[in-house]
């Protein structure tokens, strides 16, 4: 099983519809048996993808070709014994959401992931909330 974690920035001048991304990603990832977590803060994407090697490659190739992504950086690319995410999920800061609720949601979504992946998502959420 492979797990790949990347971060990217939304390309300048491109609008992003989080609901549309959620719907398309759920459909595509369910079909490909990809699990993971996508955190979107309105400006940046942080995503973990899990699955068979060829499927993760194909999914990540599609993401790299997506015009919404800029400055894409792979943070981690490794083999894992088991999936850290039971199903694909998307997290974002909802308007008016308080910090504690948002961080609790991230903690729940990453509860079965490795400590390093948990820390990556929690740190990202904390930094974005402080900005």
N, C-alpha and C positions, 0 to 999 in steps of 0.2 A: 504494500500500500504506500502511496506517495502523498506527501503533504507539501504544498507550495504556498508560501505567504509572500505577498507583494504589497507595495504601496504605490499610488500614482496620484497625480493632480489632474483636476478637470482642466481641459484645454481652454485657454482664454477665448471668450466669445461664444462658448458652447453652453447651452442650457441643458440641465439634466433633470429628467422627470423620474424621481425616486420610485414612484408607484409603477411606472412602466418598466424600469429596471428590475424591480422585484418580481413582477409578473413574468417577464421574459426569462429571468434567471431561474425561477422556480421550475418553469416548463423545461428549459434546456438542461438544467442540472439533474432533474428527476429522470429525464430520458437517458442521460449519460451516466447515471449513478454516481454523480459527483456530490459530495457533501462539503460543508464548510461554513464560513461566516463572512459576510460582507458588511463592513462598517462604513457608512457614508456620512460625512459631516457637512455636506453642502459644497465643499471645496476639494476634498481628498477622499480617495477610496483606500481602505485597508482590507485585504481579503485573504482568507485561507481557503485553499482548494484541496480536497482529498479524493482519492480514487485510484484506480489502476493507472499505471504510468502513461500509457498511450492516451487515455481519456483526459488526464490532467494536462498532458502536452497539447492536445487538440483544443481544450478549453482555454488554456493560457495563450495559445496562438491566436485564437479568435479575439481574446481580450486585447492583446498587443496590437491587433489590427483595427481596433475600435477607435474612431476619431475623437471620442470623448476623453481618452486617456493621454496624458502628457507626463514626461519625466517618470516613467514606470521603473521601479527598482525592486528586484527580488530580494527579500529579507531573509528567506529561509527556503531551502529545497532539500527535502530529506525523505528517507524511508521511515515509515512508522509501522508498528506492529498492528495497531488497531486504529480505527477512526476516532478522532477526538470530538467529532460533531455528529450527532445522530441524524440530522437532516440539515439541508441547506437553510440558512436564516440570514436575514438582513437586519441590521441595527442602524439607527440614525437618531440624531437628537431631534425629538419632536418639539415643535414650537411650545414654549411654556413649560417644558419638562424640567424638573429640578435635577440637580446634579446627582443626588443620592439615588433617585429612581433610575436614571440612565446608567449609572455605574453598577447598580444592582442587576439591571437587565443584562449588561455585558458579562458580569460575573456568572449569571445563570447560563447564558449561552456558551460560555467557555469552560464550564465546570468540569467537563471530561477531557479537555485539551491538556496538553503538556504545560508545565509551569511557565516555560518560556513563551509559549503562544498566549497563555492567559496574561502574562505581564505585558506583552506587546500590545494587545488590544486594550487592556486597562490603561496603560501609559498613554496610548493614543487618545483614548476618550478623555482622560484627565487633562492632557495638554490642550486639546481642542476646546474643552470647557473653560479652561483658564484664559484662552485667547480672546 
